[in-house]
Amino acid sequence: MNDVRKAVLDAIHTRRSVRTYLDDPVADEDVRIILEAGRWAPSGLNNQPWRFVVVRDPTIKKQIAEQTRYREIIRNAPVIVVVFMDNEVSYDRVKDCQGIGACLQNMWLAAHALNLGAVWLGEILKNKDRVAEILMTPESLELMAVLAVGHPRHGRQSSQRKPLTDLIVKEF
Ligand SMILES: Cc1cc2nc3c(=O)[nH]c(=O)nc-3n(C[C@H](O)[C@H](O)[C@H](O)COP(=O)(O)O)c2cc1C
């Protein structure tokens, strides 16, 4: 296997949800690389509907943390990337959500490539209006997820997936 192929496939297979972090800060350059990976995600009509709010400030982070039962993850993460959809540029809700999913996966894989740990947090969406209020974002922005990022506190975790035979409905 060539190097790029191996690196990409390894990253896909070894990326895990990392929910506990060391206190060490995440370098600004690493945050930039993660955001760049998100920026290069594909989107329908190339409309790039994602918008980001980066939060390192502990006081604001604590307020965001209170909006989810996964509060400890956000409190302990040195940085969170709050990901929004800009409804002003949205042209098809399903396709735009799919694009934002690709954006989040790109950022998650980028964090993994940098030996950082990250987790995509969706449960917080139940309080999306409150999150927007705290961050004072424009009306057109709708919360899609929070990506918590930090240096992993623990080593490699395991995870499970359904076997491919349960997923392939038909092959012609
Ligand atoms: C749309 C979405 C929402 C998620 N929401 C949460 C969440 O709110 N809290 C959490 O701890 N993990 C959340 N996760 C992470 C999943 O639990 C995790 O990806 C899954 O269990 C597989 O584990 P792995 O990422 O380590 O392979 C979410 C993942 C996705 C894609």
The ligand as a Tripos MOL2 file, in Angstrom:
@<TRIPOS>MOLECULE
LIG
   31    33     1     0     0
SMALL
NO_CHARGES

@<TRIPOS>ATOM
      1 C1        -23.6330   12.9530   15.4950 C.3       1 LIG1
      2 C2        -22.8130   12.4920   16.6800 C.ar      1 LIG1
      3 C3        -23.1740   12.8980   17.9530 C.ar      1 LIG1
      4 C4        -22.4240   12.4990   19.0650 C.ar      1 LIG1
      5 N1        -22.7450   12.9900   20.2960 N.ar      1 LIG1
      6 C5        -22.0040   12.6350   21.3730 C.ar      1 LIG1
      7 C6        -22.2760   13.2120   22.6470 C.ar      1 LIG1
      8 O1        -23.1490   14.0640   22.8170 O.2       1 LIG1
      9 N2        -21.5210   12.7920   23.6980 N.ar      1 LIG1
     10 C7        -20.4980   11.8830   23.5450 C.ar      1 LIG1
     11 O2        -19.8300   11.5660   24.5410 O.2       1 LIG1
     12 N3        -20.1990   11.3430   22.3390 N.ar      1 LIG1
     13 C8        -20.9210   11.7010   21.2470 C.ar      1 LIG1
     14 N4        -20.6070   11.1970   20.0080 N.ar      1 LIG1
     15 C9        -19.5120   10.2190   19.8560 C.3       1 LIG1
     16 C10       -20.0660    8.7910   19.6510 C.3       1 LIG1
     17 O3        -20.5770    8.3060   20.8600 O.3       1 LIG1
     18 C11       -18.9360    7.8840   19.1210 C.3       1 LIG1
     19 O4        -18.4800    8.3810   17.8860 O.3       1 LIG1
     20 C12       -19.3690    6.4260   18.9310 C.3       1 LIG1
     21 O5        -19.7090    5.8450   20.1750 O.3       1 LIG1
     22 C13       -18.2660    5.5620   18.3050 C.3       1 LIG1
     23 O6        -17.0710    5.6210   19.0610 O.3       1 LIG1
     24 P1        -15.6800    6.1210   18.4420 P.3       1 LIG1
     25 O7        -15.8910    7.5590   17.9800 O.co2     1 LIG1
     26 O8        -14.6790    6.0740   19.5530 O.co2     1 LIG1
     27 O9        -15.3190    5.2270   17.3030 O.co2     1 LIG1
     28 C14       -21.3220   11.6130   18.8910 C.ar      1 LIG1
     29 C15       -20.9500   11.2240   17.5920 C.ar      1 LIG1
     30 C16       -21.6650   11.6780   16.5000 C.ar      1 LIG1
     31 C17       -21.2000   11.2950   15.1090 C.3       1 LIG1
@<TRIPOS>BOND
     1     1     2 1
     2     2     3 ar
     3     2    30 ar
     4     3     4 ar
     5     4     5 ar
     6     4    28 ar
     7     5     6 ar
     8     6     7 ar
     9     6    13 1
    10     7     8 2
    11     7     9 ar
    12     9    10 ar
    13    10    11 2
    14    10    12 ar
    15    12    13 ar
    16    13    14 ar
    17    14    15 1
    18    14    28 ar
    19    15    16 1
    20    16    17 1
    21    16    18 1
    22    18    19 1
    23    18    20 1
    24    20    21 1
    25    20    22 1
    26    22    23 1
    27    23    24 1
    28    24    25 2
    29    24    26 1
    30    24    27 1
    31    28    29 ar
    32    29    30 ar
    33    30    31 1
@<TRIPOS>SUBSTRUCTURE
     1 LIG1         1 GROUP 0 **** ****
